[in-house]
Amino acid sequence: MQKIIEKKELNNFVKSLMKNYEVIAPVKRKIARFEILKNPEDMYLDEITLVPLKQFFLPENETLFDFKNNKIKKNKTEGRKRIVFGLRKCDLNALLVLDRVMSYPEYIKKRQNTILVGLYCEKPDEFCFCNSMELEEHYDLFFYASGDKYYISIGSKKGALLVRNLDNADKEVKKEIKNFKKLENKNIEKDYSNKKWDEDVEKCLSCSACTVFCPTCNCFDIQDVKELSENSGKRIKTQSSCQLKSFSEVAGGKIFRESRASRFKHFVYHKIVFYNKRFNKYMCVGCGRCLRACPTRIDWVETINSIKSKKGDKK
């Protein structure tokens, strides 16, 4: 059974959650992004954020441990209880993608301490194609707007506790997201050498915006930073990107992905082919952030659709 709350009471509901939890939700400054809420009235729920949630689980820079002489002091992961409010279905599934590969303690503890509250996507834009990516139902609570009310689906005991004092709904409301964009073909392994990739990716700047704004990209580098005056330092995990030329450089100066096209294709094929071979799931969640963020408007979804279309013309 669903719970129900009037839209005008949403801010008060979130304010009550803030008494016991750190609440993270979408806000809009210059762009929409997730931030720790200080005031429920700052919430911005009208559109998907450009900046994904992953910064709260995979910081840009994270100290793993400090060392001095021959002793190591591990960094203590913050144990704060958190609620993330206003997650679209694509963002909820992005965390599932990360859960399958992120096995280190810092990430796991953050996930265990976080309650996920989803929100139905009323206005998917021209970049969204989540319906093409076989997304799962994954949430503690999920809000559906209908008229002047929100109907709330419960997905876990943790979620049920948060809404135990709300009224039961007299009906159940669920909606299917309607995308304008569609990925026509995900069976692309044999299309890797298709010339269409080189043509469409020619304007790529290798700026790595696609990976920065992707909610599932998680490439990283490990750096040891040593204090010059003492036999001490720290080991830091830093975000990296497969779109950087240096990412595939190995000892001796060999670069395995020299061309921009090869790097961009790796980005796409990791999402659609390589990850799927291992987990039988797609790494891409169809949020469209890589398309929105690209300064030269490279649209790899249309590239794949075009390759499929040309194949069909030949038959």
Secondary structure in CASP SS format (residue, H / E / C, confidence):
PFRMAT SS
TARGET T0000
AUTHOR 0000-0000-0000
METHOD secondary structure of the structure
MODEL  1
M C 1.00
Q C 1.00
K E 1.00
I E 1.00
I E 1.00
E E 1.00
K H 1.00
K H 1.00
E H 1.00
L H 1.00
N H 1.00
N H 1.00
F H 1.00
V H 1.00
K H 1.00
S H 1.00
L H 1.00
M C 1.00
K C 1.00
N C 1.00
Y C 1.00
E E 1.00
V E 1.00
I E 1.00
A E 1.00
P E 1.00
V E 1.00
K E 1.00
R C 1.00
K C 1.00
I C 1.00
A E 1.00
R E 1.00
F E 1.00
E E 1.00
I E 1.00
L C 1.00
K C 1.00
N C 1.00
P H 1.00
E H 1.00
D H 1.00
M E 1.00
Y C 1.00
L C 1.00
D C 1.00
E C 1.00
I C 1.00
T C 1.00
L C 1.00
V C 1.00
P C 1.00
L H 1.00
K H 1.00
Q H 1.00
F H 1.00
F C 1.00
L C 1.00
P C 1.00
E C 1.00
N E 1.00
E E 1.00
T E 1.00
L E 1.00
F E 1.00
D E 1.00
F E 1.00
K E 1.00
N C 1.00
N C 1.00
K E 1.00
I E 1.00
K E 1.00
K E 1.00
N C 1.00
K C 1.00
T C 1.00
E C 1.00
G C 1.00
R C 1.00
K C 1.00
R E 1.00
I E 1.00
V E 1.00
F E 1.00
G E 1.00
L E 1.00
R C 1.00
K H 1.00
C H 1.00
D H 1.00
L H 1.00
N H 1.00
A H 1.00
L H 1.00
L H 1.00
V H 1.00
L H 1.00
D H 1.00
R H 1.00
V H 1.00
M C 1.00
S C 1.00
Y C 1.00
P H 1.00
E H 1.00
Y H 1.00
I H 1.00
K H 1.00
K H 1.00
R H 1.00
Q H 1.00
N C 1.00
T E 1.00
I E 1.00
L E 1.00
V E 1.00
G E 1.00
L E 1.00
Y C 1.00
C C 1.00
E C 1.00
K C 1.00
P C 1.00
D C 1.00
E C 1.00
F C 1.00
C C 1.00
F C 1.00
C H 1.00
N H 1.00
S H 1.00
M H 1.00
E C 1.00
L C 1.00
E C 1.00
E C 1.00
H C 1.00
Y C 1.00
D C 1.00
L E 1.00
F E 1.00
F E 1.00
Y E 1.00
A E 1.00
S E 1.00
G C 1.00
D C 1.00
K E 1.00
Y E 1.00
Y E 1.00
I E 1.00
S E 1.00
I E 1.00
G C 1.00
S C 1.00
K H 1.00
K H 1.00
G H 1.00
A H 1.00
L H 1.00
L H 1.00
V C 1.00
R C 1.00
N C 1.00
L C 1.00
D E 1.00
N E 1.00
A C 1.00
D C 1.00
K C 1.00
E C 1.00
V C 1.00
K C 1.00
K C 1.00
E C 1.00
I C 1.00
K C 1.00
N C 1.00
F C 1.00
K C 1.00
K C 1.00
L C 1.00
E C 1.00
N C 1.00
K C 1.00
N C 1.00
I C 1.00
E H 1.00
K H 1.00
D H 1.00
Y C 1.00
S C 1.00
N C 1.00
K H 1.00
K H 1.00
W H 1.00
D H 1.00
E H 1.00
D H 1.00
V C 1.00
E C 1.00
K C 1.00
C C 1.00
L C 1.00
S C 1.00
C C 1.00
S C 1.00
A H 1.00
C H 1.00
T H 1.00
V H 1.00
F C 1.00
C C 1.00
P C 1.00
T C 1.00
C C 1.00
N C 1.00
C C 1.00
F E 1.00
D E 1.00
I E 1.00
Q E 1.00
D E 1.00
V E 1.00
K E 1.00
E E 1.00
L C 1.00
S C 1.00
E C 1.00
N C 1.00
S E 1.00
G E 1.00
K E 1.00
R E 1.00
I E 1.00
K E 1.00
T E 1.00
Q E 1.00
S C 1.00
S C 1.00
C C 1.00
Q C 1.00
L C 1.00
K H 1.00
S H 1.00
F H 1.00
S H 1.00
E E 1.00
V C 1.00
A C 1.00
G C 1.00
G C 1.00
K C 1.00
I E 1.00
F C 1.00
R C 1.00
E C 1.00
S C 1.00
R H 1.00
A H 1.00
S H 1.00
R H 1.00
F H 1.00
K H 1.00
H H 1.00
F H 1.00
V H 1.00
Y H 1.00
H H 1.00
K H 1.00
I H 1.00
V H 1.00
F H 1.00
Y H 1.00
N H 1.00
K H 1.00
R H 1.00
F H 1.00
N C 1.00
K C 1.00
Y C 1.00
M C 1.00
C C 1.00
V C 1.00
G C 1.00
C C 1.00
G C 1.00
R H 1.00
C H 1.00
L H 1.00
R H 1.00
A H 1.00
C C 1.00
P C 1.00
T C 1.00
R C 1.00
I C 1.00
D C 1.00
W H 1.00
V H 1.00
E H 1.00
T H 1.00
I H 1.00
N H 1.00
S H 1.00
I H 1.00
K H 1.00
S H 1.00
K H 1.00
K H 1.00
G H 1.00
D H 1.00
K H 1.00
K C 1.00
END
